Amino acid sequence: MVIGDEDAFESPTPIDTWFGLPLPPQPRPGYYKYLGDCIDKTTQVCGVKISKAIFGNGKLDDSACCKKVVEAGYLCNRALTYILAKFDKFKPYASTIFQNGEAIFDQCSKTKMVIGDEDAFESPTPIDTWFGLPLPPQARPGYYKYLGDCIDKTTQACGVKISKAIFGNGKLDDSACCKKVVEAGYLCNRALTYILAKFDKFKPYASTIFLNGEAIFDQCSKS
């Protein structure tokens, strides 16, 4: 699955419109059921505030709603931003949607990490350039250590193929590398796409980076 456990996606969607717009096709059966459960956890009142923050300045000025964001979890946050970016009306703002969604979860989880476990972020970065470019500032201390561990899991050879797919057609035509993507986990996939979109050179392609990263993980988790 792109988000959450497979069992969470078995029920059909309970809704067919949102924002007064027809819903995009589900990535998997039951995706909207899962998203509906996420909205139940945050409450509809907070859901409205979260959506406004996603389309606004990326800041959620409500401590009670912030708490619900963290309690619902990162994958619920990711489910929301992923599907918002699939609406035809919102596709031009996809990179803003993804980045503001990350910023909101980061803000609300001040004592936690956006990606992975807190302990994984304690060591300083072992690298200072990538793609021959200076690295963007770390989201948190040790972020690049965590990302380096993810790359170790997928191997550098597969990492090159994954990067080419992210900047290409969003398809990874290597079953062995696909297996490593799934074994490394969704959060490693997210760590990679998140930091790629932070490079000044790649910012114009942020929405493609995020969407292709999702497509690759979705493809690889099917096999």
C-alpha positions in Angstrom: 0.0 0.0 0.0 1.1 3.6 -0.5 -0.2 4.5 3.0 -1.0 2.3 6.0 -1.7 -1.4 6.2 -3.4 -3.3 3.4 -6.3 -4.3 5.6 -7.2 -0.7 6.1 -8.1 -0.3 2.4 -10.7 -3.1 2.0 -13.9 -1.2 2.5 -15.4 0.9 -0.4 -15.3 4.7 -0.1 -18.1 6.2 1.9 -18.0 9.5 0.0 -17.9 10.5 -3.7 -17.4 14.3 -3.5 -15.2 16.6 -1.5 -14.8 20.4 -1.6 -17.8 20.1 -3.9 -15.6 18.3 -6.4 -15.7 14.7 -7.6 -13.1 12.6 -5.9 -10.1 11.4 -7.9 -9.9 7.7 -8.5 -8.7 5.8 -5.4 -5.1 4.6 -5.5 -6.4 1.4 -4.0 -9.9 0.1 -3.0 -10.8 1.4 0.4 -8.4 4.4 0.3 -11.2 6.9 1.1 -12.4 4.7 3.9 -8.9 4.9 5.4 -8.9 8.7 4.8 -12.4 9.0 6.4 -11.1 7.1 9.5 -8.2 9.6 9.6 -10.6 12.5 9.4 -12.6 11.0 12.3 -9.5 10.9 14.4 -8.8 14.6 13.8 -12.5 15.6 13.8 -14.1 17.5 11.0 -13.7 20.9 12.8 -9.9 20.4 12.9 -10.0 19.0 9.4 -11.2 22.3 8.1 -8.4 24.1 9.9 -5.8 21.7 8.7 -7.0 22.1 5.1 -6.9 25.9 5.4 -3.3 25.6 6.7 -2.3 23.3 3.9 -3.6 25.8 1.3 -2.3 28.7 3.4 1.0 29.4 5.1 1.6 25.8 6.4 1.0 26.7 10.0 -1.7 25.3 12.2 -2.5 27.8 15.0 -4.6 25.5 17.1 -2.8 23.4 19.8 -5.8 21.1 20.3 -5.9 20.3 16.5 -2.1 20.0 16.4 -2.4 17.3 19.1 -5.0 15.5 17.0 -2.7 15.7 13.9 0.1 13.9 15.8 -2.3 11.4 17.4 -3.7 10.5 13.9 -0.1 9.9 12.7 2.2 10.8 9.9 0.6 8.4 7.4 -2.9 10.0 7.9 -1.3 13.4 7.2 0.3 11.9 4.1 -2.9 10.3 2.9 -4.6 13.7 3.0 -1.9 15.7 1.2 -1.5 12.9 -1.4 -5.2 12.9 -2.4 -5.5 16.7 -2.3 -2.8 16.9 -4.9 -4.7 14.5 -7.1 -7.7 16.9 -7.6 -7.4 18.5 -11.0 -8.2 21.9 -9.4 -5.4 21.6 -7.0 -2.7 20.0 -9.2 -1.0 23.3 -9.9 -0.4 23.7 -6.1 0.8 20.1 -5.5 4.3 21.1 -4.3 2.8 23.6 -1.9 0.3 21.0 -0.6 3.0 18.5 0.0 5.5 20.9 1.6 2.8 22.6 3.8 1.5 19.2 4.9 5.1 18.3 6.0 5.5 21.6 7.7 2.3 21.2 9.7 3.2 17.7 10.9 6.7 18.9 11.8 5.3 21.9 13.7 2.8 19.8 15.6 5.2 17.0 16.4 7.9 19.3 17.9 9.2 16.6 20.2 9.1 13.9 17.5 10.6 13.3 14.1 8.7 13.8 10.9 10.2 10.6 9.5 11.4 7.6 11.4 12.3 7.2 15.1 13.8 10.0 17.1 16.9 8.0 18.0 17.7 7.7 14.3 18.3 11.4 14.0 20.9 11.9 16.7 24.1 11.5 14.7 25.4 14.4 12.5 25.3 14.1 8.7 28.1 12.0 7.2 27.8 13.8 3.8 27.7 17.4 2.7 27.0 17.2 -1.1 24.8 15.1 -3.3 24.3 15.2 -7.1 27.3 17.5 -6.9 25.2 20.0 -5.1 25.4 21.3 -1.5 22.8 19.6 0.7 19.8 21.6 1.9 19.6 22.3 5.6 18.6 19.2 7.6 15.0 19.0 8.6 16.3 17.9 12.0 19.8 17.0 13.4 20.8 13.6 12.0 18.3 13.7 9.1 21.0 12.8 6.6 22.3 10.0 8.8 18.8 8.5 8.7 18.7 9.0 4.9 22.1 7.5 4.6 20.9 4.4 6.5 17.9 4.2 4.1 20.3 4.3 1.1 22.3 1.5 2.6 19.2 -0.6 2.8 18.4 -0.1 -0.9 22.1 -0.1 -2.0 23.7 2.7 -4.0 23.2 0.9 -7.3 19.4 0.7 -6.7 19.5 4.3 -5.4 20.6 5.5 -8.7 17.8 3.6 -10.5 15.3 4.9 -8.0 16.4 8.5 -8.5 16.2 8.1 -12.3 12.6 6.8 -11.9 11.7 9.7 -9.6 12.9 12.2 -12.1 11.6 10.2 -15.0 8.3 8.4 -15.5 7.7 7.2 -12.0 8.3 3.5 -12.8 11.1 1.4 -11.4 11.8 -1.4 -13.9 13.9 -3.6 -11.6 12.2 -6.2 -9.5 15.2 -6.6 -7.1 15.4 -2.9 -6.5 11.6 -2.8 -6.1 11.9 -5.4 -3.3 14.5 -3.2 -1.6 12.3 -0.2 -1.8 9.5 -2.0 0.1 12.0 -3.6 2.6 13.4 -0.1 3.4 9.9 1.1 4.0 7.6 3.9 3.1 9.2 6.4 5.5 12.6 5.9 3.8 10.9 6.6 0.5 9.3 9.7 1.9 12.6 10.9 3.4 14.2 10.7 -0.1 11.5 12.6 -2.0 11.2 15.2 0.8 14.9 16.2 0.7 15.1 16.0 -3.1 12.3 18.6 -3.3 14.4 20.9 -1.0 17.3 21.3 -3.5 17.0 24.7 -5.2 17.7 23.1 -8.5 14.8 20.6 -8.1 12.2 22.8 -6.4 10.4 23.5 -9.8 9.9 19.8 -10.0 8.7 19.2 -6.5 5.2 18.0 -7.3 6.7 15.5 -9.9 9.2 14.3 -7.3 6.5 13.7 -4.6 4.0 12.0 -7.0 6.6 9.8 -8.7 8.0 8.8 -5.3 4.5 7.7 -4.3 4.0 5.9 -7.6 7.2 4.0 -7.3 6.4 2.8 -3.7 2.8 1.9 -4.8 4.2 -0.1 -7.8 6.8 -1.9 -5.8 4.4 -2.8 -3.0 2.1 -4.5 -5.4 4.7 -7.1 -6.5 
